[in-house]
């Protein structure tokens, strides 16, 4: 089964191994993957945006 093009915030948190409060603290500091706010107020993250953000962390750590 193909991965979805967008991920729910709970899926992103699970993949990162991070709590929601820690994620929002990180976002407040200007870090984290780009999020999309849907008209119903829910947040989504494009798989490509999450992967690109994670790749940028690898490059920074090298």
PDB file of N, CA, C and O in Angstrom, chain B, residues numbered from 101:
ATOM      1  N   UNK B 101       0.845  -1.188   0.000  1.00  0.00           N
ATOM      2  CA  UNK B 101       0.000   0.000   0.000  1.00  0.00           C
ATOM      3  C   UNK B 101       0.886   1.246   0.000  1.00  0.00           C
ATOM      4  O   UNK B 101       1.858   1.313   0.752  1.00  0.00           O
ATOM      5  N   UNK B 102       0.564   2.212  -0.822  1.00  0.00           N
ATOM      6  CA  UNK B 102       1.349   3.442  -0.939  1.00  0.00           C
ATOM      7  C   UNK B 102       1.135   4.330   0.285  1.00  0.00           C
ATOM      8  O   UNK B 102       0.068   4.334   0.897  1.00  0.00           O
ATOM      9  N   UNK B 103       2.185   5.081   0.620  1.00  0.00           N
ATOM     10  CA  UNK B 103       2.068   6.021   1.729  1.00  0.00           C
ATOM     11  C   UNK B 103       1.202   7.199   1.300  1.00  0.00           C
ATOM     12  O   UNK B 103       1.209   7.582   0.130  1.00  0.00           O
ATOM     13  N   UNK B 104       0.450   7.778   2.245  1.00  0.00           N
ATOM     14  CA  UNK B 104      -0.379   8.930   1.881  1.00  0.00           C
ATOM     15  C   UNK B 104       0.498  10.144   1.555  1.00  0.00           C
ATOM     16  O   UNK B 104       1.603  10.289   2.078  1.00  0.00           O
ATOM     17  N   UNK B 105      -0.018  11.005   0.682  1.00  0.00           N
ATOM     18  CA  UNK B 105       0.717  12.214   0.293  1.00  0.00           C
ATOM     19  C   UNK B 105       0.803  13.191   1.458  1.00  0.00           C
ATOM     20  O   UNK B 105       1.773  13.941   1.572  1.00  0.00           O
ATOM     21  N   UNK B 106      -0.213  13.184   2.327  1.00  0.00           N
ATOM     22  CA  UNK B 106      -0.177  14.034   3.509  1.00  0.00           C
ATOM     23  C   UNK B 106      -0.367  13.167   4.746  1.00  0.00           C
ATOM     24  O   UNK B 106      -1.054  12.146   4.717  1.00  0.00           O
ATOM     25  N   UNK B 107       0.255  13.600   5.822  1.00  0.00           N
ATOM     26  CA  UNK B 107       0.194  12.869   7.088  1.00  0.00           C
ATOM     27  C   UNK B 107      -0.547  13.693   8.128  1.00  0.00           C
ATOM     28  O   UNK B 107      -0.430  14.918   8.161  1.00  0.00           O
ATOM     29  N   UNK B 108      -1.301  13.022   8.968  1.00  0.00           N
ATOM     30  CA  UNK B 108      -1.910  13.686  10.111  1.00  0.00           C
ATOM     31  C   UNK B 108      -0.800  14.038  11.094  1.00  0.00           C
ATOM     32  O   UNK B 108       0.255  13.404  11.111  1.00  0.00           O
ATOM     33  N   UNK B 109      -1.050  15.047  11.903  1.00  0.00           N
ATOM     34  CA  UNK B 109      -0.056  15.455  12.886  1.00  0.00           C
ATOM     35  C   UNK B 109       0.287  14.292  13.813  1.00  0.00           C
ATOM     36  O   UNK B 109       1.450  14.129  14.182  1.00  0.00           O
ATOM     37  N   UNK B 110      -0.690  13.489  14.192  1.00  0.00           N
ATOM     38  CA  UNK B 110      -0.420  12.340  15.071  1.00  0.00           C
ATOM     39  C   UNK B 110       0.546  11.359  14.411  1.00  0.00           C
ATOM     40  O   UNK B 110       1.370  10.751  15.095  1.00  0.00           O
ATOM     41  N   UNK B 111       0.454  11.199  13.091  1.00  0.00           N
ATOM     42  CA  UNK B 111       1.377  10.318  12.370  1.00  0.00           C
ATOM     43  C   UNK B 111       2.794  10.901  12.360  1.00  0.00           C
ATOM     44  O   UNK B 111       3.775  10.173  12.514  1.00  0.00           O
ATOM     45  N   UNK B 112       2.887  12.214  12.178  1.00  0.00           N
ATOM     46  CA  UNK B 112       4.191  12.885  12.192  1.00  0.00           C
ATOM     47  C   UNK B 112       4.824  12.729  13.569  1.00  0.00           C
ATOM     48  O   UNK B 112       6.007  12.408  13.676  1.00  0.00           O
ATOM     49  N   UNK B 113       4.042  12.955  14.622  1.00  0.00           N
ATOM     50  CA  UNK B 113       4.560  12.839  15.985  1.00  0.00           C
ATOM     51  C   UNK B 113       5.029  11.426  16.272  1.00  0.00           C
ATOM     52  O   UNK B 113       6.067  11.228  16.904  1.00  0.00           O
ATOM     53  N   UNK B 114       4.278  10.452  15.816  1.00  0.00           N
ATOM     54  CA  UNK B 114       4.651   9.047  16.020  1.00  0.00           C
ATOM     55  C   UNK B 114       5.965   8.751  15.297  1.00  0.00           C
ATOM     56  O   UNK B 114       6.849   8.102  15.855  1.00  0.00           O
ATOM     57  N   UNK B 115       6.092   9.219  14.072  1.00  0.00           N
ATOM     58  CA  UNK B 115       7.301   8.968  13.293  1.00  0.00           C
ATOM     59  C   UNK B 115       8.523   9.639  13.926  1.00  0.00           C
ATOM     60  O   UNK B 115       9.618   9.078  13.909  1.00  0.00           O
ATOM     61  N   UNK B 116       8.338  10.831  14.479  1.00  0.00           N
ATOM     62  CA  UNK B 116       9.439  11.549  15.107  1.00  0.00           C
ATOM     63  C   UNK B 116       9.705  11.080  16.533  1.00  0.00           C
ATOM     64  O   UNK B 116      10.760  11.370  17.095  1.00  0.00           O
ATOM     65  N   UNK B 117       8.754  10.357  17.119  1.00  0.00           N
ATOM     66  CA  UNK B 117       8.900   9.935  18.508  1.00  0.00           C
ATOM     67  C   UNK B 117       8.844  11.118  19.451  1.00  0.00           C
ATOM     68  O   UNK B 117       9.622  11.211  20.400  1.00  0.00           O
ATOM     69  N   UNK B 118       7.917  12.019  19.180  1.00  0.00           N
ATOM     70  CA  UNK B 118       7.858  13.298  19.880  1.00  0.00           C
ATOM     71  C   UNK B 118       6.447  13.543  20.410  1.00  0.00           C
ATOM     72  O   UNK B 118       5.463  13.143  19.788  1.00  0.00           O
ATOM     73  N   UNK B 119       6.360  14.195  21.552  1.00  0.00           N
ATOM     74  CA  UNK B 119       5.048  14.547  22.092  1.00  0.00           C
ATOM     75  C   UNK B 119       4.526  15.796  21.387  1.00  0.00           C
ATOM     76  O   UNK B 119       5.295  16.550  20.791  1.00  0.00           O
ATOM     77  N   UNK B 120       3.228  16.003  21.459  1.00  0.00           N
ATOM     78  CA  UNK B 120       2.627  17.187  20.845  1.00  0.00           C
ATOM     79  C   UNK B 120       3.184  18.483  21.459  1.00  0.00           C
ATOM     80  O   UNK B 120       3.539  19.398  20.717  1.00  0.00           O
ATOM     81  N   UNK B 121       3.269  18.583  22.817  1.00  0.00           N
ATOM     82  CA  UNK B 121       3.836  19.823  23.388  1.00  0.00           C
ATOM     83  C   UNK B 121       5.278  20.081  22.942  1.00  0.00           C
ATOM     84  O   UNK B 121       5.641  21.224  22.664  1.00  0.00           O
ATOM     85  N   UNK B 122       6.103  19.031  22.872  1.00  0.00           N
ATOM     86  CA  UNK B 122       7.485  19.207  22.425  1.00  0.00           C
ATOM     87  C   UNK B 122       7.523  19.664  20.964  1.00  0.00           C
ATOM     88  O   UNK B 122       8.344  20.505  20.595  1.00  0.00           O
ATOM     89  N   UNK B 123       6.643  19.114  20.145  1.00  0.00           N
ATOM     90  CA  UNK B 123       6.574  19.506  18.740  1.00  0.00           C
ATOM     91  C   UNK B 123       6.210  20.981  18.607  1.00  0.00           C
ATOM     92  O   UNK B 123       6.816  21.706  17.818  1.00  0.00           O
ATOM     93  N   UNK B 124       5.216  21.426  19.381  1.00  0.00           N
ATOM     94  CA  UNK B 124       4.814  22.830  19.298  1.00  0.00           C
ATOM     95  C   UNK B 124       5.886  23.767  19.847  1.00  0.00           C
ATOM     96  O   UNK B 124       6.045  24.878  19.342  1.00  0.00           O
ATOM     97  N   UNK B 125       6.629  23.335  20.879  1.00  0.00           N
ATOM     98  CA  UNK B 125       7.741  24.154  21.367  1.00  0.00           C
ATOM     99  C   UNK B 125       8.793  24.314  20.273  1.00  0.00           C
ATOM    100  O   UNK B 125       9.336  25.400  20.069  1.00  0.00           O
ATOM    101  N   UNK B 126       9.070  23.222  19.580  1.00  0.00           N
ATOM    102  CA  UNK B 126      10.033  23.261  18.487  1.00  0.00           C
ATOM    103  C   UNK B 126       9.541  24.204  17.386  1.00  0.00           C
ATOM    104  O   UNK B 126      10.320  24.996  16.856  1.00  0.00           O
ATOM    105  N   UNK B 127       8.268  24.124  17.044  1.00  0.00           N
ATOM    106  CA  UNK B 127       7.697  24.986  16.003  1.00  0.00           C
ATOM    107  C   UNK B 127       7.749  26.455  16.420  1.00  0.00           C
ATOM    108  O   UNK B 127       7.980  27.330  15.585  1.00  0.00           O
ATOM    109  N   UNK B 128       7.536  26.728  17.709  1.00  0.00           N
ATOM    110  CA  UNK B 128       7.604  28.099  18.215  1.00  0.00           C
ATOM    111  C   UNK B 128       9.003  28.673  18.026  1.00  0.00           C
ATOM    112  O   UNK B 128       9.162  29.874  17.808  1.00  0.00           O
ATOM    113  N   UNK B 129      10.003  27.823  18.108  1.00  0.00           N
ATOM    114  CA  UNK B 129      11.396  28.245  17.916  1.00  0.00           C
ATOM    115  C   UNK B 129      11.790  28.325  16.446  1.00  0.00           C
ATOM    116  O   UNK B 129      12.932  28.653  16.126  1.00  0.00           O
ATOM    117  N   UNK B 130      10.855  28.028  15.556  1.00  0.00           N
ATOM    118  CA  UNK B 130      11.113  28.154  14.124  1.00  0.00           C
ATOM    119  C   UNK B 130      11.635  26.896  13.462  1.00  0.00           C
ATOM    120  O   UNK B 130      12.121  26.955  12.333  1.00  0.00           O
ATOM    121  N   UNK B 131      11.547  25.760  14.136  1.00  0.00           N
ATOM    122  CA  UNK B 131      12.010  24.498  13.572  1.00  0.00           C
ATOM    123  C   UNK B 131      10.825  23.614  13.235  1.00  0.00           C
ATOM    124  O   UNK B 131       9.708  23.841  13.700  1.00  0.00           O
ATOM    125  N   UNK B 132      11.079  22.624  12.435  1.00  0.00           N
ATOM    126  CA  UNK B 132      10.045  21.641  12.123  1.00  0.00           C
ATOM    127  C   UNK B 132       9.648  21.665  10.667  1.00  0.00           C
ATOM    128  O   UNK B 132       9.966  22.602   9.935  1.00  0.00           O
ATOM    129  N   UNK B 133       8.948  20.621  10.255  1.00  0.00           N
ATOM    130  CA  UNK B 133       8.499  20.537   8.871  1.00  0.00           C
ATOM    131  C   UNK B 133       7.368  21.524   8.598  1.00  0.00           C
ATOM    132  O   UNK B 133       6.670  21.961   9.514  1.00  0.00           O
ATOM    133  N   UNK B 134       7.204  21.859   7.349  1.00  0.00           N
ATOM    134  CA  UNK B 134       6.118  22.747   6.934  1.00  0.00           C
ATOM    135  C   UNK B 134       4.785  22.031   7.144  1.00  0.00           C
ATOM    136  O   UNK B 134       4.641  20.858   6.800  1.00  0.00           O
ATOM    137  N   UNK B 135       3.816  22.744   7.707  1.00  0.00           N
ATOM    138  CA  UNK B 135       2.485  22.185   7.949  1.00  0.00           C
ATOM    139  C   UNK B 135       1.450  22.888   7.086  1.00  0.00           C
ATOM    140  O   UNK B 135       1.635  24.029   6.663  1.00  0.00           O
ATOM    141  N   UNK B 136       0.368  22.186   6.839  1.00  0.00           N
ATOM    142  CA  UNK B 136      -0.769  22.715   6.094  1.00  0.00           C
ATOM    143  C   UNK B 136      -1.955  22.739   7.043  1.00  0.00           C
ATOM    144  O   UNK B 136      -2.247  21.734   7.690  1.00  0.00           O
ATOM    145  N   UNK B 137      -2.640  23.861   7.135  1.00  0.00           N
ATOM    146  CA  UNK B 137      -3.838  23.940   7.964  1.00  0.00           C
ATOM    147  C   UNK B 137      -5.046  23.799   7.047  1.00  0.00           C
ATOM    148  O   UNK B 137      -5.255  24.615   6.149  1.00  0.00           O
ATOM    149  N   UNK B 138      -5.829  22.769   7.276  1.00  0.00           N
ATOM    150  CA  UNK B 138      -7.022  22.526   6.469  1.00  0.00           C
ATOM    151  C   UNK B 138      -8.147  23.468   6.891  1.00  0.00           C
ATOM    152  O   UNK B 138      -8.089  24.037   7.981  1.00  0.00           O
ATOM    153  N   UNK B 139      -9.160  23.645   6.058  1.00  0.00           N
ATOM    154  CA  UNK B 139     -10.278  24.527   6.405  1.00  0.00           C
ATOM    155  C   UNK B 139     -10.974  24.140   7.713  1.00  0.00           C
ATOM    156  O   UNK B 139     -11.546  24.994   8.390  1.00  0.00           O
ATOM    157  N   UNK B 140     -10.923  22.844   8.068  1.00  0.00           N
ATOM    158  CA  UNK B 140     -11.561  22.413   9.320  1.00  0.00           C
ATOM    159  C   UNK B 140     -10.647  22.602  10.528  1.00  0.00           C
ATOM    160  O   UNK B 140     -11.008  22.221  11.641  1.00  0.00           O
ATOM    161  N   UNK B 141      -9.456  23.190  10.317  1.00  0.00           N
ATOM    162  CA  UNK B 141      -8.537  23.488  11.407  1.00  0.00           C
ATOM    163  C   UNK B 141      -7.504  22.399  11.676  1.00  0.00           C
ATOM    164  O   UNK B 141      -6.564  22.621  12.439  1.00  0.00           O
ATOM    165  N   UNK B 142      -7.662  21.235  11.066  1.00  0.00           N
ATOM    166  CA  UNK B 142      -6.694  20.159  11.271  1.00  0.00           C
ATOM    167  C   UNK B 142      -5.391  20.468  10.553  1.00  0.00           C
ATOM    168  O   UNK B 142      -5.370  21.173   9.544  1.00  0.00           O
ATOM    169  N   UNK B 143      -4.308  19.928  11.092  1.00  0.00           N
ATOM    170  CA  UNK B 143      -2.999  20.128  10.489  1.00  0.00           C
ATOM    171  C   UNK B 143      -2.568  18.878   9.748  1.00  0.00           C
ATOM    172  O   UNK B 143      -2.834  17.759  10.185  1.00  0.00           O
ATOM    173  N   UNK B 144      -1.905  19.079   8.632  1.00  0.00           N
ATOM    174  CA  UNK B 144      -1.350  17.986   7.835  1.00  0.00           C
ATOM    175  C   UNK B 144       0.074  18.368   7.449  1.00  0.00           C
ATOM    176  O   UNK B 144       0.439  19.543   7.430  1.00  0.00           O
ATOM    177  N   UNK B 145       0.856  17.361   7.146  1.00  0.00           N
ATOM    178  CA  UNK B 145       2.223  17.567   6.674  1.00  0.00           C
ATOM    179  C   UNK B 145       2.404  16.728   5.427  1.00  0.00           C
ATOM    180  O   UNK B 145       2.112  15.532   5.427  1.00  0.00           O
ATOM    181  N   UNK B 146       2.881  17.348   4.373  1.00  0.00           N
ATOM    182  CA  UNK B 146       3.174  16.584   3.160  1.00  0.00           C
ATOM    183  C   UNK B 146       4.343  15.655   3.443  1.00  0.00           C
ATOM    184  O   UNK B 146       5.307  16.045   4.101  1.00  0.00           O
ATOM    185  N   UNK B 147       4.258  14.445   2.952  1.00  0.00           N
ATOM    186  CA  UNK B 147       5.338  13.469   3.131  1.00  0.00           C
ATOM    187  C   UNK B 147       6.651  14.051   2.616  1.00  0.00           C
ATOM    188  O   UNK B 147       7.691  13.906   3.258  1.00  0.00           O
ATOM    189  N   UNK B 148       6.605  14.711   1.457  1.00  0.00           N
ATOM    190  CA  UNK B 148       7.816  15.293   0.866  1.00  0.00           C
ATOM    191  C   UNK B 148       8.414  16.371   1.771  1.00  0.00           C
ATOM    192  O   UNK B 148       9.636  16.469   1.878  1.00  0.00           O
ATOM    193  N   UNK B 149       7.573  17.185   2.429  1.00  0.00           N
ATOM    194  CA  UNK B 149       8.066  18.230   3.333  1.00  0.00           C
ATOM    195  C   UNK B 149       8.724  17.621   4.562  1.00  0.00           C
ATOM    196  O   UNK B 149       9.766  18.102   5.008  1.00  0.00           O
ATOM    197  N   UNK B 150       8.127  16.569   5.113  1.00  0.00           N
ATOM    198  CA  UNK B 150       8.713  15.903   6.280  1.00  0.00           C
ATOM    199  C   UNK B 150      10.052  15.273   5.905  1.00  0.00           C
ATOM    200  O   UNK B 150      11.032  15.418   6.635  1.00  0.00           O
ATOM    201  N   UNK B 151      10.096  14.580   4.778  1.00  0.00           N
ATOM    202  CA  UNK B 151      11.332  13.945   4.340  1.00  0.00           C
ATOM    203  C   UNK B 151      12.434  14.982   4.076  1.00  0.00           C
ATOM    204  O   UNK B 151      13.592  14.763   4.432  1.00  0.00           O
ATOM    205  N   UNK B 152      12.073  16.095   3.459  1.00  0.00           N
ATOM    206  CA  UNK B 152      13.050  17.153   3.177  1.00  0.00           C
ATOM    207  C   UNK B 152      13.582  17.754   4.474  1.00  0.00           C
ATOM    208  O   UNK B 152      14.777  18.027   4.583  1.00  0.00           O
ATOM    209  N   UNK B 153      12.716  17.962   5.447  1.00  0.00           N
ATOM    210  CA  UNK B 153      13.137  18.516   6.727  1.00  0.00           C
ATOM    211  C   UNK B 153      14.085  17.550   7.436  1.00  0.00           C
ATOM    212  O   UNK B 153      15.111  17.962   7.977  1.00  0.00           O
ATOM    213  N   UNK B 154      13.736  16.263   7.428  1.00  0.00           N
ATOM    214  CA  UNK B 154      14.607  15.271   8.062  1.00  0.00           C
ATOM    215  C   UNK B 154      15.958  15.201   7.365  1.00  0.00           C
ATOM    216  O   UNK B 154      16.986  15.053   8.025  1.00  0.00           O
ATOM    217  N   UNK B 155      15.969  15.303   6.058  1.00  0.00           N
ATOM    218  CA  UNK B 155      17.222  15.297   5.299  1.00  0.00           C
ATOM    219  C   UNK B 155      18.074  16.513   5.670  1.00  0.00           C
ATOM    220  O   UNK B 155      19.294  16.404   5.798  1.00  0.00           O
ATOM    221  N   UNK B 156      17.434  17.659   5.841  1.00  0.00           N
ATOM    222  CA  UNK B 156      18.179  18.863   6.217  1.00  0.00           C
ATOM    223  C   UNK B 156      18.827  18.707   7.594  1.00  0.00           C
ATOM    224  O   UNK B 156      19.899  19.261   7.835  1.00  0.00           O
ATOM    225  N   UNK B 157      18.192  17.964   8.493  1.00  0.00           N
ATOM    226  CA  UNK B 157      18.775  17.713   9.811  1.00  0.00           C
ATOM    227  C   UNK B 157      20.000  16.820   9.680  1.00  0.00           C
ATOM    228  O   UNK B 157      20.996  17.021  10.376  1.00  0.00           O
ATOM    229  N   UNK B 158      19.930  15.834   8.792  1.00  0.00           N
ATOM    230  CA  UNK B 158      21.079  14.955   8.567  1.00  0.00           C
ATOM    231  C   UNK B 158      22.260  15.756   8.034  1.00  0.00           C
ATOM    232  O   UNK B 158      23.395  15.544   8.459  1.00  0.00           O
ATOM    233  N   UNK B 159      22.003  16.669   7.112  1.00  0.00           N
ATOM    234  CA  UNK B 159      23.062  17.471   6.513  1.00  0.00           C
ATOM    235  C   UNK B 159      23.669  18.416   7.550  1.00  0.00           C
ATOM    236  O   UNK B 159      24.873  18.673   7.523  1.00  0.00           O
ATOM    237  N   UNK B 160      22.842  18.937   8.467  1.00  0.00           N
ATOM    238  CA  UNK B 160      23.323  19.835   9.506  1.00  0.00           C
ATOM    239  C   UNK B 160      24.192  19.082  10.500  1.00  0.00           C
ATOM    240  O   UNK B 160      25.185  19.623  10.987  1.00  0.00           O
ATOM    241  N   UNK B 161      23.834  17.847  10.805  1.00  0.00           N
ATOM    242  CA  UNK B 161      24.566  17.064  11.789  1.00  0.00           C
ATOM    243  C   UNK B 161      25.885  16.529  11.254  1.00  0.00           C
ATOM    244  O   UNK B 161      26.758  16.145  12.031  1.00  0.00           O
ATOM    245  N   UNK B 162      26.036  16.501   9.951  1.00  0.00           N
ATOM    246  CA  UNK B 162      27.249  15.904   9.353  1.00  0.00           C
ATOM    247  C   UNK B 162      28.470  16.767   9.536  1.00  0.00           C
ATOM    248  O   UNK B 162      29.557  16.401   9.090  1.00  0.00           O
TER     249      UNK B 162
END
